[in-house]
Amino acid sequence: MATETRPEQGQAPVFTSFKEMMEYGKQNGYKMDWLQPRETFGSRLDSDEAAGGLLLQDIDHGPFAQVPDWSDNMTGRPRGALTRPNAPRVGNYSVRTKGDIWLKNAAQLYEEAVQRQWSSAVDVPWDEMEELPEDIERAECQLATFLTEVEFVAGDVPGKWISETTPDYYEPRMFLMSQIMDEARHMDVFRKRAFANGGGLMSQTTNVALSGGAIDSARDFTEMSARLHISGEGLVLSIFRMGERMSYNDAEKAIYRLAASDESRHVAFGVMHLQYLAQTDPERKEEIHSYLDEIEMGLVAGTGGQNPAARGTPSNAALAILLGGGSDAQSIHEGNQIALAVRQRQVKEYVQRVRVAGLGDRFENGRANAALAAYVSA
Amino acid sequence: MVQQQSGAQTDVDGNPVPELPDLSWMDKTLGWGVKARIEPFGGGLTINALNVGVYAEVPEHIPYRNRLPRGAYPAPGAGTIGGYYLQDKYEQWSDHAGLLYEEAISRRWATATDIPWNTAHGLPDDVEVALCQVATELSQQGSVESEVVSGWLQNLSPGYHEVKLYLSTVVYEAARLFEGYRKRAMLNGGGMMLESPGLMNRAVLETYAGWSQTVLGLWAIRGALQHEILRYLAVYGPSEADRELALRLIPDRVRTSAYAVSHIKFAISKKPEISQAFHAWLSGVEVAQARDLRDPVLVEALAVIFGGGVKHMDQGMQIVQRMLHDFVETYLDRCKQAGLPRERMLTPPFQAILDGSAFQQPA
């Protein structure tokens, strides 16, 4: 391959305007129509490293910052770009209304995700793991098998919605791309946990509803986000935050701590999207409440998508063994008592998220599932 | 290992004994006692290191369409989720996917903090506008790539998780290509310029023929062009920031090429007859790419950047021609490595780019 060198340059004219430059180019056989500055040309962004560098949330101004309430962008052009009348309409985007996907801080969440990337290969102290009692190891591996299975949901489903969303709403798309990366790492780290300490993979979740079928099926982004971000990931986040209680070594503590940091961003995305929708499109609030009705039915029944603490499942029994410290009856009983506290915490955190989203009236007006209160006060 | 359900309701002291939950799952494993080896010399625990014992087998076909992790004990009533219709190994596999995934993860960087943006102020106006035009094109390419790959994830079987893991990093890196060049375009107010002509976007979005065809369009052809644009920007970029951004993005692009080559090679090794379909597909995509390049906007903008301004565009165009020649050579090289030699099958528009007749210097 040739080494790149710039050819000799001779005497050159001096230009005082874009018009002169364009004319010069045209005289020399070029088309040059594109050489016209946009209305913001000449404004300047300074990158302050102490303030986090050049951040996505700070760059757009003028026409590039105008996020349309409804997008007619069918060619996939970046927001604010000039259009070509002959570009093919390849977009076919079903998400073209701002309220359907928008939130105020998606760019910030994306930049935070970029800053907080980690590696399951080297950021988990795998070499510090020591042999565990076999029942504990089997419980660890069952929980890891469950989590590696459900993490596919949280990667593949957002992927579908990225391709369905107009690039005029690029900020939430960017966040969802970072989520796909995060979920790949979670799928990977829990698979690694299953093999890291002399165990192996255990049993698959027994039916697809438990492995997230409902999340796959949603035909509206907000419905999907409520199921995935508010319910599924919210429940998993509560478990990860209890990681200290069910970890038997520093490697497991690191896994739960790192994964919780990712999950909290995903949950924040869902909460902030619901909040935006509740504020800007109150007509949809009733519809959102109906999604929450379904979520709460799953919560109080102890069933539902991604919840490892769902009653009657291998992952719940595994949790009880890990929390109680063994598989004998007394340990499991103690573990179940702690698991009950986990479920209470899940409910409390769910209530708080719904309140922050601006839909907390359901807890005052009798709309929320009555059993939630019993859970919280149990 | 399974503990039997206790029939007794009280212990020896008469205290109630709690009932055990169903623990039959404790015996449900296809292989127990496996310990993956941590890589020596700081590599940590890699995804490929998990492929040991019974878990080392990667089947030619995944018979289920749900999220059963490969090697987990299958639940008979698990059912089907939908999607995941690419269930054959030859449709997606690459022997390098696991390695590429770990490599991508290990190369963490951020456009926010790792590019010396403040070195890119004060460029000549024509060079700045030209850069914004090229940035718009690259940004749109990143955006389209993220749509294409993320849209396919739901169709690729979880049984080949190494591929899905690697492609997740590709989605993330496509996001970085998008935002890196959007930031560059916004830096001095130039902003987004004219959108892409779009024929190549259409070619990679409308690939219902299969994932392998998508891979060929996206990374054998467009990826080769992106690679050369970035390689030349890494040399002729007018500021340290422009050169650094291009340089940082090149390894991301190289990994996509490595996946593409090894996947296509694998697919052909399993189904030799498929190479005819691949050749036919490539001929169509070559034409789309050549039509996009016939539009003068991108090549003229590159000529302004490489020449150092409108006044030296002719010299810049010589460099663009060299770059486009390198692009077709890189593309041919990728095809050859993948087992699809194209030298004798190159479509006339691509042959014209190769021999330099496609972009004759203006008189």
Interface residues (C-beta under 8 A of the other chain):
Chain A: M1 A2 E4 R6 P7 E8 Q9 A12 P13 F15 F18 M21 M22 Y24 G25 N28 G29 Y30 K31 M32 D33 W34 L35 Q36 P37 R38 T40 F41 G42 S43 R44 L45 D46 S47 E49 G52 G53 L54 L55 L56 I59 D60 H61 G62 P63 F64 T75 G76 R77 P78 R79 G80 A81 L82 T83 R84 N86 A87 P88 V90 Y110 E111 V114 Q115 Q117 S119 S120 A121 V122 V124 W126 D127 E134 D135 R138 A139 C141 Q142 T145 T148 E149 V150 F152 V153 G155 D156 V157 P158 G159 K160 I162 S163 P167 Y170 R173 M174 L176 M177 S178 I180 M181 E183 A184 R185 M187 D188 R191 K192 F195 A196 N197 G198 G199 G200 L201 M202 S203 Q204 T205 T206 N207 V208 S211 G212 G213 D216 G312 P314 N316 A317 A318 A320 S327 D328 A329 Q330 I332 H333 N336
Chain B: M1 Q3 S6 V17 P18 E19 L20 P21 D22 L23 W25 M26 K28 T29 L30 G31 W32 G33 V34 K35 A36 I38 E39 G42 G43 G44 L45 T46 I47 A49 L50 V52 G53 Y55 N66 R67 L68 P69 G71 A72 Y73 P74 A75 G77 A78 G79 T80 I81 G82 G83 Y101 E102 I105 S106 R108 A110 T111 A112 T113 I115 W117 N118 H121 D125 D126 E128 V129 A130 C132 Q133 T136 S139 Q140 S143 V144 S146 E147 V148 V149 S150 G151 W152 L153 Q154 P158 H161 K164 L165 S168 T169 V171 Y172 A174 A175 R176 F178 E179 R182 K183 M186 L187 N188 G189 G190 G191 M192 M193 L194 E195 S196 P197 G198 L199 N201 R202 L205 E206 Y232 V235 Y236 P296 V297 E300 A301 A303 V304 F306 G307 G308 G309 V310 K311 H312 M313 D314 Q315 Q318 I319 R322 D326 E329 P362 A363
